């Protein structure tokens, strides 16, 4: 047979796998289950670059290995296909987002298939498919029709709430949410309410509810943006100005699950850094809520939450968020212009910018004064953008002696700083110490714990506060003013929100003439003609955010063709949850948190079995691009090579890495690359080459350092690309890409091929008995590959396989007893080559996935002889070989019988001979 030609082999096996559904998983099996999942991609028009498949290759290796271990493996793939990029492209081109999304998905499938991933494509899902988002809408309706009962600590259908209202009214009812949004009523009053009044009374209890919420409004894009989509006050996409605006929005009450989301982190095998990010985002704190009255405003009360109520005697001013509802009322006429200017400036800053900016000191005095509830002292009321309306109460009591930010603020605006504890040192900065005794009022002379208890008890007795556990996390804004997203299944009758009947799902996106907001500022869905529920009721015009469909997709993979249920009960009970999830750490407080929230909710309703959606999580690192640069002499179209650039004044320009080979520029290709370079001239190295510069950066189109996997697959083969991406380094780390390294891995695969095809000739595997050295090399590899895959240490496995092939090549190994199990070891990494060799070894075509992982046998690693370094007075002088069974006495006698002492100790006698079994001999003279 001729030499190794990966392109032919790989196309053959990819076609075979597709035709025979080789990787189709069963929803019932006597085998143990193992569910491996990648965070599914958003299909952009640019397709994949070599950085994207890193996690996919790792998960595929584990998948194939687990099949060899005897597991029934589920390894699906789909597409997160709703989103802003497709909508923006639709606005620019007039093409329907569905068309461009479908084309992009086809491109992704082509690329993913070319890399030999063992996906069960029969389970593919697309979040923009109505058959999928029907169930996303269904889950939303479940949230809309549920409340959170604090007595049972779980979500329940609204019917249980309505029964309580009918029996005893609302008094004494403990439900998650904002108590101030609700009003009390008796059972009799409930019976007298109209339908509309009842719905309005119930709305503040729902887990999916509508309220006026501060959002990031981007007029240029005509939509609300998440904090992740805003950078320095501008939209990440398009660079349009973003401002904070109060708008009616749909929200999901994730805050009800804050404590359970925290507790669940202790039960899952995730990177500690990700768990800590979620803990910080949830932000549990134990403290007190305190009410401050306002001079001259009897009805105005400012509630603050503090974790240090013990410092309340040091509260010397109050700070409100610029958006706080009382700002307008409390601003005096003299301060109106200053306050309004400050509010306008704040609107142009995102919450993230405001939180991150710890250096700038800014604020504005409202002109009003609050009263410290314990000292009775009047204290100024300010606004400042470091206080956020959506966090806590939107107000803080400032204690500059104990908080550094308050300290800097007080110094900047010349506000009082009052010491509260005798051991505080506040001459140069705030001191948050809890040591010592307190100096004022009710807690004078007390320690921290006693002072805290006294103050909380006093707050509760006077009705001006209470002890409270608080969370930083806020309810999740669920609406987007976009077209390309799931329609929210809500309609309005008499101004009240109703859920669409489940039987009427999916609520399909209507056709519209343009994909931008209407002239009157409504979302794009406002353009839909005659789009009404039952022909008469107006639909909600917002769509769901991008994370809606991705919060439960792992469940749909379990049973994607089920038309009667979002996932069949038997399928869900069999697969339960994801055993291994691979994806980016950037999703820690977005997708990963929302998925856990949705899963807990579905579990509360008895719809899923497992406590958590993803049992083990691995974050793959990023593959960085290796950029290349050319050096243009300023004011000319002449480019000077790296070695001579210091002789001229130049500007470094990125150049397409695909026309650079080993940092040598293809000058003719460069002239064809862009029209303005067609007349380029070059000053070359003395050997006639143009050598470019290089730098490691993030891989992106703008830096021209994107390497397409298609090019490398065509040149080296998919197996080589898979091996090389794993060989680059530990999976979790950032790694620079260098195409030059591909040739080494390709050479390894050719060397592997030659073990089975000596000199690239005919298939030459024999049935001769294996030699001990061959068995030793094989079984070292069996143990190493197994240990490394179990530890997800893929780079070291590739190294071990390379060493094994080198050893077997040196031993001139061609026998089946060694080379057949070797194919199985290689198959998770280089599946196409492995399938080809497996068939040539006489097995049915495409059957290596059902092979068994080779059994490791320790006996083959036992050494017959041991090399002993022999040292004289600590300095190694000789190497001697002894049987592995030799005793210390036998080794000592043998050393004395040699001429080592005569040669290296000038004939002196040995005072002592120390034998370290299996290690060395030391002779003392």
N, C-alpha and C positions, 0 to 999 in steps of 0.2 A: 504494500500500500504506500502511496506517496506520503510526503511530509505532512506535518500538522498545519491545517488550514482552518483556523477558528471560525471564520465567517461562514463557511459552508456547513460546518458541524452545528453552529449555533442556530442558524436558520432552520435546519432540519429538526432539531429537538424542540425549538419553540413552536413549530407547526405541529409536532407530535403532541406536545402537552396540551395545546389548544384543542386539537381534534379529539383527544381522548379524555378531556377534563381530568387530567392527572391529579390535580390538587383540590378537587372537589371534596369538601368536608361533609361528613354525615352528622345529622342532629341527634343521632343515637348510636352508641357504640359501647362494646364491652371494654374498649381501651380507655385509659384515663384521658381526660380532655386537657387541651392546652390552647389558649386563645392568645395569639400574638397580633398586635395592632400597631400600625403607624398612624400618627396624626395625619389625617388625609389632606391633600394639597388643595389650594385654590388654583384653578387652571388658568394661568396667565397666557397671554399671546406669545410671550418670549420662550415658552417651553422650559425644559429642565437645563440647568448647567451642572457641571460635575459636583458642585457642592450639595445639590439637592438629594442625590441618591444615598448619601452616607448612611443615614439612619435606616433607609429601606434595605440596603445591603446587609447591615447588621441584623435586622429583624428577620431577613430571609435566611441568613445562616442559622439563627436559632430555630427557625421554623423547620428547616430541613433536618437539622440535628435532632430535634424533638420527634420528628417522624421516624428517624432511625432508632430512636430510643423506645419506640412502641406507643407513642401518643397519637390520639386522634386530634389533629391540629386544625384550628380555624385561623386562616390568614387572609383576610379580605382587603379590598381596596375600593375606594370611592372618591367622590369629589365634593368639596365644599363650594358649591357653584353659584350661590347668591353673593352679591357684594358690590361695593362701590366702583371698583375698576371697570367692570363690564358696563355699568351704567354710565360712567363718564365717557367711555368709548362710544356708547350708543348715542349720547348727546352730541358728540363731535361728528359722528358719521351718519347718524340716522338709522343705523342697522339695529335690529331688535337684539337685546342682550342675549336672548336665548340662542340666536344664531351664532354669535361669536363665542359664547360659552360652549356650545356643542362642538364647534370647530377646534377650540382649544383643548377640550377633553379628548377628542380624537387624537390630537397630537401627543398629549400626555400618555395615552394608552399605548400608542406606537412606541414611544421612547421607553416606557416602563417595561413593555413586553420585550424589547430588544436587550434588556439587561438580565433577562432570565429569572424574574421574580416568580416565586411559586404561589401566586395569588389565586384564590378561588374567585374567578371573574364572574361566576354565576350569581354572586352575591353583591355585585357592584351597586352602590347607591349614589344618587345625586340629589343634593338638598333642594335643587330647583325643580325637581320632577314633581308634578302634582300628586303622584301616587305616594311620594315620600312626605311632602310637606302637608298632606292631609293629616298625617299623624302628629306632625309638629303643631299644627293648629288644634288638634284633638287634645294634646297635652296642655296647651295654653288654656283651653276651655276647662280642663280639670282644675287648673290653678285658679281660674276665674270663679269657679264654683266650689272653692274650698276655703277654709279658714284654719287658723292655727290655735288649737286649744292648749293653753299653758298648763291646765290641770292634767291632761293626758300626755303633754309634751309631744304632740304630733299633729299633723294636718288631718282634718276631717272634712267630709262633704258638708256643704252649707246646710243640708237638711238637719243635721244635728244642732246647728246654731239656731235655725228657725224654730225647732222644737223647744229649745231653751227659752227663746223669746216668747213663745206662746204659753209656756208654763209659768215663767217667772219674770219676764221682761229682761232688761239688760243689766240690772244691778247685780254686782257680785260676780259678773262674768269675767273670766280671765282669758284674754285673747291677745296674741301678738299684734303689735302695731301701735300707732299713736293714739293714746287715749283722748287727747284733746280734739281729735277729728270726730269723735263720736259724741252722742248725747244720750242721756239716760231716759228710759221709759219703762212703764209698768206693762204687765201682760195685758191689762185692759186697754191701755193706750195702743199697744201693738195691734190688738184686734180691731181697733177703730181706724187704723191707718189705711189709706188708699194704696193701690199697687205701687204707684210712683213713690209715695212716702216710705213704703217698706224697702223698696230697692235702694233709695237714698240712705236709709238707715243701715242697710246691710253693707253697702259699698266699702266703708272704711275697714271692714273686717276681712275682705277678700285677699287672697294671696296674689292675685293679679288685679291691680286697681289703677285708677286714673287720678292724678293730682297735679297741681301746679308745681313744677320742678325746675330748678336752675339747670340749664343745659349749655353745652358748647354749640352755639348757633353759627353756622357758616353760610352767609348769604350767597357767596360766590358759587357754592355747591348746592345751595338750597336745601340743606339738611342739617340735622343734629349730628355731632361727631362725638365719639368716645374720647376720653382723655388721651388714649394711646394714639389717636389720629391727629393730635394737636401738638405743635412744637413751636415754642417762642411766639405764641399768639397767632400762629398761622396754621392753616390746614396742611397736613403732611402731603396730601395729594393736591397739587395745583398751587399751593402757597397763598391761599386766600385768607383774608382777615377773619378771625373768629372772635366772637364776643359771648359773654355770659348773659343769658336771657331767661326770664321766667316764662315757661310755656307749659300748657297742659300736656302731660306725657303719661303713657302707660308705664307702670312699674311692677316689678316682681318683688315680693316681700322676702328676700333672701335673709334679711336681718332676723327673721323668726328662727332660722337654722344656725345662727352664729355659734352658739355654744356647742351644738352637735357637730358642726363642721370642724371646730377646734378639737373636740374629743376624738373624732375619727382619724385625725392625723397620726395618732399614736398606734393605730392598727394597720397602717399600710407601709410598704417597703418603698419609700420614695427618697430621693436625695435630700439630705437634711437642709440644704440651702433652700430648696423649693418649699419644704414644710415650714421653714422659718418665715419665708416671704408670705405664706398664707396666714401664719399666726399674726404677723405684723399687720397685714391688711385687715384681718378681722379685728384685731386690736382690743382684746378684752381688758377692762380695767375695773377695779372696785373702788367706789368713792361715794360722793354725795351730790344730790341736786339741791341747789340753794336759790331762793328767790330774793332778788334785790328790788326794793321799791324805788320810785323816782320822785325827786322833789318837784312839786307842782303838777304832777301827773298821777292822780290817784288811781286811775284804771290801768296805768302802765306798770307791768311787772317784768323784770328781766330775769330769766332763769339761766343759771349757769351750772355746768357739771364740772366737778373738780375731784381729782384723786388725792388732793392734799387739803381737805377741809381744816386740818390742824393749823394751816397758815392764814386763816381767814382774817385775823386781826392785822395781817400785813397786806390785805387787799386795798390798794390805794387808788385804783382806777378800774374802770370797766372798758372792755373793747368789744364792739359789735362787728359782725361781718358787714361790709358795705351793703349787702342785699337784705339785711335783717329787716323784718316787717315793721319794727318800731323806729327805724332811722328817720323816716319822714316826720313822724309825730314828735320826736325828741329834738330835732334840729331847730335851733332858734333862728329868727329872721336874720340876725347878724352873720350866722354861719352857713346860710343856705347856699351861697355861691361857692364857698370853699368845699362844702360837702358834696355838691353836685359835680364839681370838677373831679373830685377824688373818685366818686362812683363811676363816672364816665371812663376814667383811666383804668379802673379795675375791670370793667367789662371787656377790655381789650387783652386781658391776661387770662390764660387758662388756669384751672385749679392746680395743675401740675407745676406750672411756673411759680405760682404763688407759694406753694408748699416748699418748693426747692430753694427759693431765694431767701437765704438766711442772712445775707449781708446788708441788703437795703433796708433802711429804717424809714417807714412812711406811715402816715395816718392823718386824721383830721378830727378836731374837737367838735362835738355836736352843739356845745353850749349848755347842755343839761347835766344835772348831777344826780347820781344815785346815792343811796344810803347804805353804808356797811351795816348789815343786820345785827352785828354784835358790838362793834365799837360806836355805832351811831354817827360816825364821821361822814360828811358829804364827800363823795368821790366823783371825779370827772368821768364822763361817758364819751369815749372816742370810737371812731371806726378805723379799721386797718385791714389791709387785704390779706394778712397772714391768718385771719380768722375766716373760716368758710361757713356759709349758711347751711350747707348740708351736713356738716359734722357736728354731732352733739346738738346743742341748742343754738348754735350760731353766735354765742356770746361767751366770753371768758372773764373771770375775775383775775385781774393782773396783780401778782405778788412779786414785785421786782426784787425783793430780798432773797427769794428762793428760786426764781426762774430767770435764766440768762437772757432770753429774748425780751421778757418784761423789763429786766434790768437795763438793757441797752435802750429800749423804748423810753423808759423813765428818764435816763440820763440825757437822751436826745431832746426830749420835750420838757425837761426840768420838772418832772413829777416826783412826788414824795416816795422815799424808800424807807420802810419801817422794819426794823429788826424784830423777829418773832421768837427766836430761840436764843438762849444765853450763849451758846457755843458757835453761833453763826459768825463768819468772817466775811463782811460785805464791803470792805473798803474799796476793792478793785473789781469785784465781780459777784454775781449771785452765788449763794451757798445753800444748796437744797438739803442740808443735813437734817436728820431726824434725832440727832444726839442732843443731850442736854435737857433743860427744862424751859417751859414757855413763860413769856414775860407779861402777858396781858389777860385781863378779864377773868372769865370763868375757868380758864385753864392755866392760870398763873401758878407756876411751881410744879406743874404736872409733866409727865413723860408723854411720848408720842402716842402710844396705844390708849392710854387713859384719856388723853386730850381728845383724841378722835371720837371715842365712845361718848364722851360728855357732850361734844358739839352736835353729833348726829341726834342724840336723844333730845337735846334742846330744840333743834330744828323741827323735829317731828312733833314735840309737845306744843310748839308755837305755830305749827301749821305753815311753816315757811321753807320746808325742805324735807328730805328723807335720804336715808342710805340707799345707794343704787349701784347696780352693776351695769356698766355701759360697754358698748362696742363701737369701734371706729367705723366698721363696715356700714355702708348705706344700701338702701334698696336699689336694685338694678334697674336703670332706665331701659325700657323695653321697646320703645318706638323709634323709628327712623323715618324722616320725611323723604323717602326714596321710592323709586319704582321697583327696582330689581331686588325684591325680598318677599318673604311670605306675607300675604295679606293677613292682618289681624282679624280673626273671625268675630267681629263685633258690629252690631248695627244700633242705630239710635231711634228710639220712639219717645216722643214727647220730651226730648232732651236727655233721656236716660239711656245708659248703655245696657244692651242685652247681648247674650251670647247666641251666635248662630246655632241652630239645631245640629247635633252631631250627624244626623242623617243627611244634612245638606253639605257636608264636607266632601272634597276639598272646596274651599272658596278660592277659585282660580283667578290668577292675575288677569285683569281685562286688557284688551288691546287699547292703546292710546296713540295719539298722533305725534306727540313729542315726549321726551323723557325728562323734562325739567319742570320745575314748579309752574303753577298757573300764573297768569298776569296779576291775580289778586293775592298771590302768596300762598295758595294752598299747595300741598304736596302733589307730585305728578299724578297720583291716582284721581285727583280732582278733575283731570281731563277726560276721564272715562265717561262715555255717553250712556245714559239709561242704565247705569250700574247701581241697582238698588236691590235690597233684600225683599223678596216676595213682590218685587215691582213697586214698592212704595217707601221703604225705610232706607235712610242714608247709611252707607257703610262707613266704618272707620277708614280714614285716608292714609294713615301711617302704615308702614310695614314693619316686620320684625327685624331686629339687628342680626348681623352676620352670625353671632354665636348661638342663635336659637337652634338651627338645624344641627350644629355640631355638638350640642349638649346631650344628645341621646343617640347619635348615629351608631355607636358601638352596639346598642341593643337591636337596631334594625338589621345589622349584619347577621344576627343570629337567625333571622327568619324573614328575609327581605321580600319574599313573594306572597306573604300573608295579607290577604285583602280584608280579613275580618278583625284583625287585632294588630296593634303596633308591634308586638312580638308574641308569638304563640307561647302558651304557658309551658308546654313541654320543652320547647327549644330554650326558653329562658332558664328554666330550672336545670337543664343539662349544662349549658355554658356558663351561666350565672354572672360572671364578670370577666374582665380582661386580666389574664395572668401576667402579660408583659406588654407595656405601652412605651413606645419610643417617640420622642418629639422634643421640641425646643423648650428651654426653661423660660422663654419670654411669655409663655402662656400660663404661668404660675397663678396669677391673680385674675385671669380672664377665663379662658375655656376650661381649665382644670378645676377652678372653683365653681363655676356655673354648672359644670357636669355633675360634680359632687352634690350640689344643691338639688338639681332636678332628680338625681337618683334617690336621694333621701326622701323627696316628696313622693316619688312613685312607690317607694317602699312603704311609706306611711299609708298609702291607699291599697296596699297589698298587691301591687302590680309587678314588683320585681322581688327577687329572693335575697341577693347579696347585700351586705351593708355598705359596700363601697364599689364604685364602677371600675377602678383601675388598681389592682393589687400591688403590682411592681411598676415603677416608672424609671426610665433611664433617659437622661437628656444627652443627646449627641452634641458634640461641639460643632464648630463651623469650619468649613474648609475655606481658607483665605486664598484670594487670587494672587498670582505672581505677575505683577504688572511689568510691562516693558516700556522704555522711554527712548525717544530719539531727541537729538539736540540740534535745534535750528539756530543758526547764527542770526542774531537780532537784525531785523531790517532786510533779511534776504530769504530766499527759498532754498538755501544750502544747508545741508545737515552734516554735522561733523560726528565722527565715530567717538565712542566713549574714551578711548585712549588719547584723543587729541582735543577733547572739548575744553580743557583748561587753557588752551592757547587762544580761545575766542570768547566773546561775550555771547552766551547762548540762553535759550529758553527750553526747558525740558517739556516735552509733549508726550502724552500717552499714545501708544501705538497698539494696534490690534495684535494680541499675542499669537494669533493663528498664522501670522506671516513672519513669525520669529521662530527660529529653531536653534536651541542651545545658545540663546542670546545673540544669534547672528541674524540680522535683518535681511529678508529677501527684498532687495531694493526695487526690483521690477514689479513685484506684487505691491510694494508700498506706493509706487507711482500710479498704480491702477486702483488703489484703495479709495482715494478721494480725489475729486477733480482738481482741488487746489494744490495737490501734490504731483500732478501729472508732469510738471516741468521741474521737479525737484532735482537738485544736484547734490553730490555726496563727496565728502572728504573721508577717505577710507583708511583703515589700518595699513601698515606697510605690506601686509600679506594679502591685501585686496579685499578684506572683509569689512562690513559695517557692523561693529559690535554695539549693541544697545545696552542701556542701563536697565536696572530692575529694582523692584521694591515689592514687599509683601503688603497687600491691602485687602480690604473687603472685596469680594468678587461682585462686580456690577457692570452693567452695560456701559455706563458713563466712563468707566476707566478702561474700557476695551480689553478687560482681562477675563472675560467670561469664556470658559472653555466648554464647548458642547460635548456631551457624552457621545453623540452620534459620530463625530469625527474620530474619536478614540476607538469606538467600537468597530468602525470601518477599518481602522489601521491596525489595531492590536487585538480586537475581540472583546466581548463582554466579560468573559472570565478573567482576562488580564485586568480590566478596569475594576472589577469587583475585588480582586486580590489587592490591587494597588491602593484602593481607597482604605482598605482595612490595614494595610502595611504602613500607612503614613504615620500612625501613632495611636495612642489610647483613644477610644471612641469619644470620651467626654471632653477631650481637649480640643482647642483651636489648632489647626494645622495648615501650613502653607502648601499650596498646590505647585507642583513642578512637573510638567508633562514629561520632562527628560527622564524621570524615574520609571516611566511605563515600560521602557525597553528591557529593563532588568527583570521585571515580573514576567513579561512575555517570554524572555529567555528561559525562565524557570519552567514555564508550562511546556516549552519545547523539550527541555531536558526530561521532564516527567513523561512526555509522549515517547521519548526514545527508550525509556525503560521497557516499554511494551513493543516498540518498533525499532530494533537496533539499527543504527545508521539510517534512520528514516526509511527502512525497508519494509518488508512484509511484517505482519503481526507475528511476534516471536516469543510469546509467553509459553513456558515449558511446565511440565509436571514434575520436575526434579525436586528432590527433598531440599528444604531450606537449610542454610548453614546457621550455626549459632549466632554469628555476627549479624546476619540478616534478621533473625528473629528478635535480637536485642534492639536493633534500629527500629523495627516495626512497633514493638511493644512500648518503647519509649515514646513514640509518636502517638500511639493509642491513648496512653495515659495523659500526655501533654495536651492533646487536642480536646479531650473530654474535660480536663480541669480548666483549661482556658475558656472554652465556650461557656461553661457553667459560671465562670467569673466575668463573662463578657469582655474578655481580654483577647480581642481578635487579632491585633497586630502581632502578639507573641506567637499565636498559632501559625500564622503565615510564615514567620521565621522558623518555627520548628519543622514545618513541612518542607521548607527549602533545605534545611540541614539534613532531614531524612532522605530526600531525593539525592542529595550529594553523596551521602554515605552509601546508599544502594547503588548509585552509579559507580562509585569506586569499587564496590564489591562485585560489579558486573552482574547484578541481580536481574533475572528474567523469569523467575518461577512464580507460579500461580499462588502458592501458599502465602507469599509475601505481597504480591502485586494486587491480588483481588481485595483483601481488606484495605490496602492503601487507597484504592479507588473510592471506597466508602468514606474514608477519612477526608478525602479531598472534596467529596461531592457537595457539601454545604457551601463551599467557597467557589468552586469552579464546576457548576452543575452540568454544563453542556459537555465539557471534556469528559467528565465522569460518566455521563450517560453513554457516550460513544464507546468508551473503554469497557464499560459494563456489558454492553451488547456484544462487543468483540470477544469478551470472556465467556460468551455462551448463554447469557441470561436474556429473558424476554425484553423486547424493546421498551424503554421507558419505565423499567421496574426498579431502578435503584432507590426510589423513594420508599419502597416497601422492604428494602433490605434491612438487616439488623446491624446495629453498631457493633464493631468487633469487640470481643471480650478481652480485657487486659489480663495477662498472666505474669505475675511477679517473678515466677521461676526463670523466665527468659532474661531477666535483668541481673540475676545473681552472677557475680564475677567468679571465674575459675582461679584467677591470679590477681595479686595486688602489687602495685609498684610502691616501694618504700623509699623515700629520700633518706639517706644516711648522713647525719650531721656529726662533725667532731667539734666539741665545745661550742655548739650552736650554729656552726657554719656548714651548710650542705656541701658535701664533697663527692657523693656518689649516689646512684640509683640502683637498687637491687629489687628483683622480682621474687615473690614467694607465693606459694599456694594460698588461696583464701582461707584455708582451714589451718594454716600453720599457727602454732602456739607461740607465745612470747619467748619461752625458753628455747624453742627450736630456732627462732629468728636470731636470738642472741648468740647461740652456738654457731650458726652459719656466719654471722658477721665476724666473730672472733677467728673463724677459719679462713677468712679472706686476707688479702695483703693490703687492706685499706689503711690499717694503722702504720704499716711499714712505709706506705707511700705518702701519707698525709700527717702523721704524728711523729715523724722522725724515730719510729721504732718504740715510742713510749707505750707502756702498758695501759690498758683501760682500767680506770678506777671503778667506773660504773657504766652499764649500758641500759638505757631507758627505752623500752619499746612501747609506743602508743599504737594499740591494735588497729590495723587498717589505715594508719595515717603516716607514721614516720618512726625512725630510730635515731636516738641522740647518744653519742659516745662521749663520755667525760674522761679526759686524760690528765 
